[in-house]
Amino acid sequence: MIFVAKHMNKALCCSPLGLRQRAFLCCAILFALGGCAAYRPALPVLPPIASATEFIHLTAARYDSLRDQEVRATIDLTIDGVRERRARALVRHRSPSDLKLIAGGMGYVIMAARAQRDTLYVHLPRQNHYLVGHPEDVLYTLTGVDLSYYAVDRTILGLPNISPLDISRTRRFEPGREHIFLEVQHPRYMRRLWIETRTGLLREEKIYRADRQLVSVRRLSDYRMENGFALPRHIEIQQGEDVILIQVESRAINAGLSDKDFDLPVPKDATRYDIGH
């Protein structure tokens, strides 16, 4: 009986069915320990990018069908002088310019904000303050981070801040083995971008003032395929000692967000501050 059982086990292990069972068991163990690599779609590999014009058009086309997304994340940032670490954040975005962000913890809200076109509305429940103004002005007042170098929604969501308008502003395009280097000159500042050669994805962006002083750095990492789009899970904006860190936990892409999803209730007794006026 022992002899028969050994040979039956050997036959089962060496049979196609037995091999499939063993492969399934191994993948199940790996998944339980932190995920089976086969379950994460690979990032697309691009043919060589020959020019800045090609890269800019490719980047614009890459996200043009990204209509809306709902993001759950943790966020580190300073709000009204208080450093918040690993606050829970819900971010909703609908193209072209609707953005809603709620940050807080278990059962409480630190900040609720909505951006629409060129205006940002922010309610701070702890102080019952209501701030209204241009997005970059309001965020700088609250966080100390100047996002005027970027489009606010694209910065928070980890999207490249690139448009066809940058073609005429491009001063340098240097393809390399690991990274493509792109330099874009604006009237008040200069942007230097490092793009991964293999995937065409933005990895780092540095902003320099006219006097060549570095004033802002944005780093994007842990890219994953999310419903057909390559998007970063880790977003970092650093300006001196002021840092915003966003660690994305999940994304719902093109879920069909409605106007109601962007409602921002504000108490009638909130004290309003018009920023930048």
TIGU-93149 format. One record per atom (N, C-alpha, C): z, x, y. Coordinates in steps of 0.2 Angstrom, whole numbers, plus 5000, padded with zeros to 4 digits. Layout:
N
ZXY...
***
This chain:
277
500050044994500050005000500050045006500450105006500450145012499850175013499450195008498850235008498350185011498350115009497850065011497950055019498650045021498750035028498550095032498650155030498450215034497650215035497250195029496550195030496350135034496650075034496550025038496650035045497150065047497350085054496750135056496650185052496050235054495450205055495250155051494650115052494650075058495150045059495250005065495150045072495550105072495550145077494850175079494450185073493750215074493250165075493350105073492850055074492750035081492150005083492049985090492549945093492749895089493349845091493949885093494149935088494749975089494750015095494150045097494050085102494150045109493849985109493849945115494549925116494949905110495649885111496049945114495950005112496250065114496150075122495450065123495250075130495650025135495649965132495949915136496749925137497049945132497749965132497850025137497450075137497550135142497450105149496950065150496850045157497449995159497649955154498249915156498849955158498950015154499550055156499450085163498850115164498650145171498750095176498550025175498549975180499349965182499749965176500449945177500750005181500550065180500850125184500550135191500050095193499850105200499150085201498750065195498150035196497650085192497150045189496650075186496050095190495850155191495350175195494750135195494550105189493950065189493950005193494549985195494649925199494549925206494449985209494250005216493550025217493149975220492449995220492350055224491850095222491750165226491450155232491550195237491250195244490450205243490050175246489350195246489150265248488750295245488450365247487850355250487750385256487150375260486650435260486050425260485550475261485750515267485450575268485650615274485450585281485950585285485750555292485450605297484850595299484550645303484650645310484850595313484950595320485550555323485750565329486250515332486050445332485350435334485050365334485150335327484950365322485050335315485750325314486250365315486950345314487150285317486950285324487250235328486950165326486350165324485950095322486250085315486350135311486650115304487350085305487750115309488450095310488450025313488050005318488049935320487849885315487349905311487049855306487549855300488049905299488449905294489049845294489149825300489749775301489449715305488749705306488549655310488649585307488749585300488949515297489649505295490049545298490849535298491049485303491049425301491149375306491949365308492349365303493049365304493449395299494049405300494549435295495249425297495649415292496349405293496749465289497149505293497349565290498149565290498449585285499149585284499349665284499849685288499949755288500649775290500849835290501449855294501249895300501649895305501449925311502049965314501950025317502450065320502150065328502550045332502350055339502950035344502850055350503350045355503249985359503649935359503549875363504049865368503849865374504349855380504949905380504749965378505250025378505650025371505549985366505949985360505450005354505650055351505150085345505250035339504750005337504749965331504449995325504850005320504550045314504449995308503849995305503649955300503749885301503649865307503649785308503049755304503149695302502649655298502149635304501549635302501049615307500449575303500249515307499749475305499249475310498649505309498049505314497449465311497249425316496649385315496149405320495549405317494949425322494349385320494049355326493349325325492849345330492349365327491749395332491549345336491449365343491449425345492049455348492549405351493049435355493749395354493849355349494449325348494949365343495549375346496049415342496749395343497049385337497749365337498149415333498749435336499249475333499949455333500249445328500949425328501349485324501849515327502249565324502949545324503349565319504049545318504349565311504849525309505149545303505249475299505749475295505949425291506249365295505849315297506149265301506149265308505949325311505949335318505249365321505049355327504449375330504649425336504349485336504449525341503949515347503349505345502749495349502249445346501949405350501449365348500849365354500249385352499749405357499049365355498749355360498049325359497549355364497049385362496549415366495849375366495649355371495049315372494549335377493949355376493549385381493949445384494049435391494349495395495049485396495349445393496049425395496549425388497149455389497649465384498249425386498449385382499049345383499549365378500149385380500649405376501349375377501649345372502349315373502849365369503349385373503949425370504549375369504649355363505149305362505849325364506049395363506749415364506849405371506449425376506549415383506249355386505849315382505549255384505049275390504749325389504249345394503549335392503049315397502449295395501949345400501549385397501149435400500449415400500049415405499349395406498949445410498449475407498049515411497449545407497149595409496649635405496949665399496649665393496949685387497249755388496849805391497049875391497649885396497649845401498249845406498849825403498849765399499449735396499649775391499249805387499449845381499749915384499449935389499750005392500449985394500549935398501249915400501749905395501549875389501949865384502149925379501549965378501650015373501650085375501350095381501250165384500650195381500250165377499650195375499050165378498650205381498050185385497450175380497250105379496650095375496050075379496050095385495450085389494850125387494950175382494450215380494050185374494350135371494050095366494050025367493649985363493749915362494349895359494749855362495449845359495449815352495049765351494949735344494749785339494249825340493949875335494449925334494849945339495349995338495849975333496149915334496649895330496449875323495849855322495549845316495249905312495249955315494950015312494150025312493849985316493149985316492850035321492250065320492050115324491850085331491950115336491850095343491150125345490650105342489950135343489450075344489050085349488550035350487850075352487350035352486650065354486650095361487150075366487250105372487450175372487750195366487950265366487350315364486750285363486250335361486050375367485950345373485750385379486350435381486950415379487550455381487650515376487350515371487450575366487250635368487650685368487550755370487450805364487850795359487750835353487750795347487350815342487350785335487250845330487750865327487750925322487950905315487450895311487650875304487850935300488450925296488650975292488750955285489051005281489050985274489650935272490150935276490750885275490750835280490550855287490650805292490050815297489850755300489450755306489850755312489650795317489950805323489550765328489850725332489450685337489850685344489550705349489850705356489550655360489950615363489650555368489950565375489550575380489850585387489850515390490450495393490550435397490650465404490650415409490750435416491450475417491950445414492650465415492950515410492650515404492850545398492350565393492550605388492050625383492350605376491950585372492150565365491850615360492250645356492050685350492250645344491750635339491850605333491650645327492050635322491950675316491850615310491250615307490950565303490850605296491150565291491050595284490350595282490050655280489350665279489150615273489550615268489350585262489350505262489750475266489750405267489550375274489550425279489350395286489950365289490550375287491150335289491550375294491750345300492150385305492850405302492950465303493650495301494150505307493850535312494250555318493850545324494250525329493950525336494350555341494150595345494550625351494250615357494750595362494550585369494750635374494250665378494450715383494250695390494750705394494550685401494050735404493850725410493350765413493550835414494250855414494450925415494550955408494250915402494350945395495050935392495450895395496150895392496050835387496350845381496350795376496950745378496650685378497150625380497250575374496850575369496950525364496550545357496850525352496650545345496650475341496150465338496150405333495950435326496350415321496150435314496150375309495650375305495550325301495450355294495850325289495850355282495950295277495950315271496050275265495550215265494950235266494350175266494350145259494250075260494150045253493549985255493249975249492749915250493149855250493049815255493349745256492749695257492649665251492149605251491449635254491249695252490649725254490649765260491249775263491249815269491749875268491549935270492049995270492449995276493149985275493649975280494250015279494550045284495150095283495750055282496150075277496850045277497350085281497250145283497750185288497350195294497650175300497450175307497950215311497750265314498250305319497950315325498350295331498150315337498750355341498550415343499050455345498850485352499350475357499250495364499950535366499950595365500550635366501050615361501650595364502150575360502150495358501650465361501550395360501050385354501350345349500950335343500950265340500350235338500350175335500050185328500450165323500250175316500150105313499550095310499450025306499250045299499650015294499550025287499349955284498749945283498449885281498649875273498849815272499049795265498549745262498249705266497749665263497249635268496649615266496149585271495849525268495749475271495349415269494749425274494149435271493549445275493149375275492849365281492449305282492649245278493349225280493649165277493549105281493149105286493049045290493649025295493849075299494449055303494249005309494648965310494548905315494948925322494748885327495148885333495848885332496048835328496748825327497148885325496748935321497048995318497249045324496949025330497149075336497549045341497848985339498348955344498949005346499149005352499749045354500149005358500648965354501148925358501648975362501748955369502148985373502648935376503248955376503748905379503648895386503748835388503648815395504148855400504748875398505148905402505048985402504549015398504449085398504249105405504549165407504349195413503749235413503249215417502549245417502449305422502149355419501949415423501249425423500949425428500149445429500149515430499849545425499749625424499149645428499149695432498549715435498249675441498649635443498449595449498949615455
***
